[in-house]
């Protein structure tokens, strides 16, 4: 049992921070209130320190595109098949990737990791905590979303294999969803009669959680017209969807606000390496949030090292984003985006005890992370 006393708590639910104690047991937060006491508990005095929920990254590739291994060691794209929904991130994540350790030590305690954006359908993302020696020990959810991609990446990677236009990308996704819906209908009609079931199809079977609305499509889209193609297809087939990257979101913020879809914005740091990034700006998450959109901020690690996720939120604040909205964008909003907000993303009784203690605002580069807890266990401590 652990009792963290007298810290200034930023719980990602209440706009204003407050001084209180946090009682932790069995990996969960039991209570948050002033003047707690508990016989036998380990006491950690956090007076004068800031306490935050563990930060949550809604979209990255660390553990698949490993630290310092180069192209020959990456596992985040299947380059031989443009339609690969049957692939699962958990079958390739490297728990010993140094990038995961660095992110954890910076306070990123939950991360959504999955395939890249070469494929129209690339496979499923997993939500993990960066502690453990095997991915089975790290997962919060093994499959949280099905990656799909629009725009330049599928065109570039498969231009010599029959996919050289946005129209073809959309048609391929539609075709797969048509087939998956039909596959589901035939399975339902067959019921318990094994002889009446359609022949097993690994790809269509992998799409069943999507068409059943158990997981959303996680749609890579930078350019504004790609947002609306993705949404059009999702509505056409009555499936759930989130939009990832949303680089031109500030240009169509009013329209996106009408859609009530979750948006993961980033990576916003770095050079515009292709024309669909030419409108990249740190203003995007703030403009979208100001229009009432549900916004997360992402690094798309390793595009931006995941350890800089809080700094990305700070740069969005510098560009005009409300600071509380920026905090939510790397905590509770990100947890909601990936469907794990019942466990992480805020400091509340009953949730996992994923806690970050700092000596200041984590959005500022001068701030030091002093301690990180995952499931109530200290996984990092800043040496004096």
C-alpha positions as CSV (number, residue, x, y, z in Angstrom):
1,X,0.0,0.0,0.0
2,X,1.3,3.5,-0.9
3,X,0.2,6.9,0.3
4,X,1.3,9.9,-1.7
5,X,0.8,13.0,0.4
6,X,0.5,16.7,-0.1
7,X,1.0,16.9,-3.9
8,X,-0.7,19.3,-6.2
9,X,-2.9,17.0,-8.3
10,X,-3.8,17.6,-11.9
11,X,-6.4,14.8,-12.4
12,X,-7.3,15.6,-16.0
13,X,-11.0,15.8,-15.0
14,X,-11.1,19.0,-13.0
15,X,-9.7,22.2,-14.6
16,X,-8.2,23.5,-11.4
17,X,-5.4,21.5,-9.6
18,X,-5.8,20.9,-5.9
19,X,-3.6,19.7,-3.0
20,X,-4.6,16.2,-1.7
21,X,-3.3,12.7,-0.9
22,X,-3.5,9.6,-3.1
23,X,-4.0,6.2,-1.5
24,X,-2.9,3.2,-3.7
25,X,-3.4,-0.5,-3.1
26,X,-3.4,-3.5,-5.4
27,X,-2.3,-1.4,-8.4
28,X,-5.4,0.8,-8.1
29,X,-6.2,4.2,-6.8
30,X,-8.4,3.8,-3.7
31,X,-8.9,7.4,-2.6
32,X,-8.0,10.9,-3.5
33,X,-8.7,13.4,-0.7
34,X,-6.9,15.7,1.8
35,X,-5.4,14.4,5.1
36,X,-5.5,10.7,4.4
37,X,-3.9,8.3,6.7
38,X,-3.3,4.6,6.5
39,X,-1.5,2.3,9.0
40,X,1.3,0.4,7.4
41,X,1.3,2.3,4.1
42,X,4.5,3.4,2.5
43,X,4.5,7.3,2.7
44,X,5.8,9.4,-0.1
45,X,5.8,13.1,0.6
46,X,5.1,15.1,-2.5
47,X,4.7,18.5,-1.0
48,X,5.6,21.2,-3.5
49,X,5.5,18.6,-6.4
50,X,3.0,18.3,-9.2
51,X,1.1,15.0,-9.8
52,X,-0.3,14.0,-13.1
53,X,-2.0,10.9,-14.6
54,X,0.4,8.7,-16.6
55,X,0.5,10.2,-20.1
56,X,-1.2,8.3,-22.9
57,X,0.0,8.1,-26.5
58,X,-2.9,7.3,-28.8
59,X,-0.9,6.5,-31.9
60,X,2.7,5.3,-32.3
61,X,5.0,2.6,-33.6
62,X,7.7,2.3,-31.0
63,X,8.4,-1.4,-30.3
64,X,7.7,-2.1,-34.0
65,X,10.0,0.4,-35.5
66,X,12.7,-0.1,-32.9
67,X,15.3,2.3,-31.6
68,X,18.6,2.2,-33.6
69,X,17.8,-0.8,-35.8
70,X,17.3,0.9,-39.2
71,X,15.0,-0.1,-42.0
72,X,16.1,-3.8,-42.0
73,X,14.8,-4.3,-38.5
74,X,11.5,-2.5,-38.7
75,X,8.3,-4.5,-38.3
76,X,5.6,-1.9,-38.7
77,X,4.6,-2.3,-42.4
78,X,3.8,-5.4,-44.4
79,X,5.2,-4.5,-47.9
80,X,4.0,-7.6,-49.7
81,X,0.2,-7.2,-49.4
82,X,-1.8,-4.0,-49.5
83,X,-4.7,-5.6,-47.6
84,X,-3.4,-7.1,-44.4
85,X,-6.1,-6.8,-41.7
86,X,-5.1,-10.2,-40.2
87,X,-1.8,-8.8,-38.8
88,X,-1.6,-8.0,-35.1
89,X,0.8,-5.6,-33.5
90,X,1.2,-7.9,-30.5
91,X,3.0,-10.4,-32.7
92,X,5.9,-8.1,-33.4
93,X,6.2,-5.6,-30.5
94,X,9.7,-5.7,-28.9
95,X,9.3,-5.1,-25.2
96,X,13.0,-4.3,-24.8
97,X,13.0,-1.5,-27.3
98,X,14.9,1.4,-25.8
99,X,12.3,3.9,-27.0
100,X,9.7,2.3,-24.7
101,X,12.0,2.7,-21.7
102,X,12.7,6.3,-22.6
103,X,9.0,7.1,-23.0
104,X,8.2,5.4,-19.7
105,X,10.8,7.4,-17.8
106,X,9.3,10.6,-19.3
107,X,5.9,9.6,-17.9
108,X,4.3,7.9,-20.9
109,X,2.6,5.0,-19.2
110,X,0.1,3.8,-21.8
111,X,0.8,3.7,-25.5
112,X,-1.2,2.5,-28.5
113,X,1.1,0.7,-30.9
114,X,0.4,-0.7,-34.3
115,X,1.2,-1.0,-38.0
116,X,2.2,1.9,-40.1
117,X,0.5,3.5,-43.1
118,X,1.7,1.7,-46.2
119,X,-1.3,-0.5,-46.5
120,X,-5.0,0.2,-47.1
121,X,-5.6,-2.2,-44.3
122,X,-2.6,-2.8,-42.1
123,X,-3.7,-4.8,-39.0
124,X,-4.6,-4.1,-35.4
125,X,-3.1,-1.8,-32.8
126,X,-2.6,-2.8,-29.2
127,X,-2.7,-0.7,-26.0
128,X,0.2,-1.6,-23.8
129,X,2.0,-0.3,-20.7
130,X,5.8,-0.1,-21.2
131,X,6.8,-2.4,-18.5
132,X,7.4,-6.2,-18.7
133,X,9.6,-8.6,-20.6
134,X,6.8,-10.1,-22.9
135,X,4.0,-8.3,-24.6
136,X,1.4,-10.6,-23.0
137,X,2.3,-9.0,-19.7
138,X,2.1,-5.5,-21.1
139,X,-1.3,-5.4,-22.8
140,X,-4.3,-3.5,-21.6
141,X,-6.1,-4.5,-24.7
142,X,-4.6,-6.7,-27.5
143,X,-6.7,-5.2,-30.2
144,X,-8.1,-1.7,-29.9
145,X,-8.4,-0.6,-33.5
146,X,-7.9,-1.7,-37.2
147,X,-5.4,0.5,-39.1
148,X,-6.4,1.8,-42.5
149,X,-4.7,4.4,-44.5
150,X,-5.6,7.1,-47.1
151,X,-3.6,9.6,-49.0
152,X,0.0,9.4,-50.3
153,X,1.4,6.4,-48.4
154,X,-0.6,3.6,-50.0
155,X,-0.2,5.3,-53.4
156,X,3.6,5.5,-53.0
157,X,4.2,2.1,-51.5
158,X,2.0,0.2,-54.0
159,X,2.0,2.4,-57.1
160,X,3.6,-0.4,-59.1
161,X,1.2,-3.0,-57.7
162,X,-2.1,-1.5,-58.8
163,X,-2.7,1.3,-56.3
164,X,-1.7,4.6,-57.7
165,X,-4.7,6.9,-56.8
166,X,-6.9,7.9,-53.9
167,X,-9.9,6.4,-55.7
168,X,-8.2,3.0,-55.8
169,X,-7.4,3.1,-52.1
170,X,-11.0,3.9,-51.3
171,X,-12.3,1.2,-53.6
172,X,-10.1,-1.4,-52.0
173,X,-11.3,-0.6,-48.5
174,X,-14.9,-0.6,-49.7
175,X,-14.5,-4.0,-51.4
176,X,-13.1,-5.5,-48.2
177,X,-15.9,-4.0,-46.1
178,X,-18.5,-5.3,-48.5
179,X,-17.0,-8.8,-48.3
180,X,-16.6,-8.7,-44.5
181,X,-20.3,-7.7,-44.2
182,X,-21.3,-10.6,-46.5
183,X,-19.0,-13.0,-44.6
184,X,-20.6,-11.9,-41.3
185,X,-24.1,-12.4,-42.7
186,X,-23.3,-15.9,-43.9
187,X,-21.8,-16.8,-40.5
188,X,-24.9,-15.5,-38.7
189,X,-27.2,-17.4,-41.0
190,X,-25.3,-20.6,-40.6
191,X,-25.5,-20.4,-36.8
192,X,-24.3,-23.6,-35.2
193,X,-24.4,-25.5,-38.5
194,X,-20.8,-25.8,-39.3
195,X,-21.5,-27.3,-42.7
196,X,-23.4,-24.1,-43.8
197,X,-20.6,-21.7,-42.8
198,X,-18.6,-20.0,-45.5
199,X,-15.0,-21.2,-46.1
200,X,-12.7,-19.7,-43.5
201,X,-11.1,-16.5,-44.7
202,X,-8.3,-15.1,-42.4
203,X,-8.6,-11.5,-43.7
204,X,-12.4,-11.3,-43.5
205,X,-12.4,-13.0,-40.1
206,X,-10.0,-10.2,-38.9
207,X,-12.5,-7.6,-40.1
208,X,-15.4,-9.0,-38.1
209,X,-14.7,-6.9,-35.0
210,X,-14.8,-3.8,-37.2
211,X,-18.1,-4.6,-38.9
212,X,-19.6,-5.6,-35.5
213,X,-18.5,-2.2,-34.1
214,X,-16.3,-3.9,-31.4
215,X,-13.2,-1.9,-32.6
216,X,-13.0,1.2,-34.9
217,X,-11.1,1.8,-38.1
218,X,-8.1,3.9,-37.2
219,X,-7.8,6.0,-40.3
220,X,-4.4,7.5,-41.3
221,X,-5.4,10.8,-43.1
222,X,-3.4,14.0,-43.4
223,X,-5.2,15.9,-46.2
224,X,-8.7,17.3,-45.6
225,X,-10.4,15.5,-48.5
226,X,-9.1,12.2,-47.1
227,X,-10.9,12.9,-43.8
228,X,-14.2,13.0,-45.5
229,X,-13.5,10.0,-47.7
230,X,-12.7,8.0,-44.6
231,X,-15.9,9.3,-42.8
232,X,-18.0,8.7,-45.9
233,X,-16.9,5.0,-46.1
234,X,-17.4,4.6,-42.3
235,X,-21.0,5.9,-42.5
236,X,-21.7,3.9,-45.7
237,X,-20.8,0.6,-43.9
238,X,-22.0,1.7,-40.4
239,X,-18.6,1.1,-38.7
240,X,-16.9,3.2,-36.1
241,X,-13.8,5.3,-37.0
242,X,-11.2,7.6,-35.5
243,X,-9.1,9.9,-37.6
244,X,-5.3,9.9,-37.2
245,X,-2.8,12.7,-37.9
246,X,-5.4,15.2,-39.1
247,X,-2.7,17.5,-40.4
248,X,-5.2,19.8,-42.2
249,X,-7.8,19.7,-39.5
250,X,-7.6,23.4,-38.7
251,X,-8.7,24.1,-42.3
252,X,-12.0,22.3,-41.9
253,X,-12.5,22.5,-38.1
254,X,-16.2,23.4,-38.3
255,X,-16.9,20.4,-40.6
256,X,-15.0,18.0,-38.3
257,X,-16.9,19.3,-35.3
258,X,-20.2,18.3,-36.9
259,X,-18.9,14.7,-37.2
260,X,-18.3,14.0,-33.5
261,X,-15.4,11.8,-34.3
262,X,-12.2,11.4,-32.2
263,X,-9.1,13.0,-33.7
264,X,-5.5,12.2,-33.0
265,X,-3.3,15.1,-34.2
266,X,0.3,14.8,-35.0
267,X,3.2,14.5,-35.6
268,X,3.4,18.3,-35.7
269,X,7.1,18.6,-35.3
270,X,9.5,18.5,-38.2
271,X,9.8,19.2,-41.9
272,X,6.9,18.7,-44.3
273,X,8.3,15.7,-46.1
274,X,5.4,15.4,-48.6
275,X,2.9,17.7,-50.1
276,X,0.0,16.5,-48.0
277,X,1.9,17.9,-44.9
278,X,2.5,21.4,-46.4
279,X,-0.2,22.9,-44.0
280,X,1.3,21.3,-40.9
281,X,1.2,23.6,-37.8
282,X,1.1,23.4,-34.0
283,X,-2.1,25.4,-34.1
284,X,-4.1,22.5,-35.4
285,X,-5.0,20.8,-32.0
286,X,-5.9,24.0,-30.4
287,X,-8.2,25.2,-33.2
288,X,-9.9,21.8,-33.3
289,X,-10.4,21.8,-29.5
290,X,-11.8,25.3,-29.6
291,X,-14.4,24.1,-32.1
292,X,-15.5,21.4,-29.6
293,X,-13.7,18.5,-31.2
294,X,-12.4,15.5,-29.2
295,X,-8.6,16.0,-29.6
296,X,-5.6,13.9,-28.7
297,X,-2.0,14.9,-29.4
298,X,0.4,12.2,-30.8
299,X,4.0,11.8,-31.6
300,X,3.6,9.0,-34.2
301,X,6.8,7.7,-32.6
302,X,9.5,7.3,-33.8
303,X,8.7,10.3,-36.0
304,X,8.9,12.3,-32.8
305,X,10.5,10.4,-29.9
306,X,7.6,9.3,-27.6
307,X,9.4,10.7,-24.6
308,X,8.6,14.2,-26.0
309,X,4.8,13.7,-25.9
310,X,4.4,16.2,-23.0
311,X,6.6,18.7,-24.9
312,X,4.4,18.3,-27.9
313,X,1.4,19.3,-25.7
314,X,3.4,22.3,-24.6
315,X,4.2,23.4,-28.1
316,X,0.4,23.2,-28.9
317,X,-0.2,25.5,-25.9
318,X,2.4,27.9,-27.2
319,X,0.5,28.0,-30.4
320,X,-2.7,28.9,-28.7
321,X,-4.2,25.7,-27.2
322,X,-5.9,25.9,-23.9
323,X,-3.6,24.3,-21.3
324,X,-6.3,22.1,-19.8
325,X,-7.3,20.9,-23.2
326,X,-3.7,20.1,-24.0
327,X,-3.4,18.1,-20.7
328,X,-6.6,16.2,-21.7
329,X,-5.1,15.6,-25.1
330,X,-2.3,13.4,-23.7
331,X,-4.3,11.8,-20.9
332,X,-8.1,11.3,-20.7
333,X,-8.8,12.1,-24.4
334,X,-6.1,9.8,-25.6
335,X,-7.4,7.1,-23.3
336,X,-10.9,7.5,-24.7
337,X,-9.6,7.6,-28.2
338,X,-8.1,4.1,-27.8
339,X,-10.9,2.7,-25.7
340,X,-9.1,2.2,-22.3
341,X,-10.4,5.2,-20.3
342,X,-12.1,2.9,-17.8
343,X,-8.5,2.1,-16.6
344,X,-6.2,5.0,-17.4
345,X,-6.0,8.6,-18.5
346,X,-7.1,10.4,-15.2
347,X,-6.5,10.3,-11.5
348,X,-9.7,8.8,-10.1
349,X,-10.6,6.2,-7.5
350,X,-10.9,2.8,-9.1
351,X,-8.5,3.5,-11.9
352,X,-5.0,2.0,-12.4
353,X,-2.4,3.8,-10.3
354,X,-0.4,5.2,-13.2
355,X,1.1,8.4,-11.7
356,X,3.7,10.9,-12.7
357,X,5.4,13.2,-10.2
358,X,7.2,16.3,-11.5
359,X,8.9,19.4,-10.2
360,X,6.9,21.7,-12.5
361,X,4.7,21.8,-15.6
362,X,5.6,18.8,-17.8
363,X,4.9,21.0,-20.9
364,X,8.0,23.0,-20.2
365,X,11.4,21.7,-21.2
366,X,13.0,22.7,-17.9
367,X,10.7,20.4,-15.9
368,X,12.1,17.2,-14.5
369,X,10.1,14.0,-14.1
370,X,10.9,12.8,-10.6
371,X,9.0,9.6,-10.3
372,X,6.8,7.3,-12.5
373,X,4.4,4.7,-11.1
374,X,2.6,2.0,-13.3
375,X,0.0,0.0,-11.5
376,X,1.2,1.4,-8.2
377,X,4.7,0.2,-8.7
378,X,7.5,2.7,-9.0
379,X,9.2,2.2,-12.4
380,X,11.3,5.3,-12.5
381,X,13.0,7.5,-10.0
382,X,15.1,10.6,-10.8
383,X,18.5,10.2,-9.1
384,X,19.4,13.1,-6.8
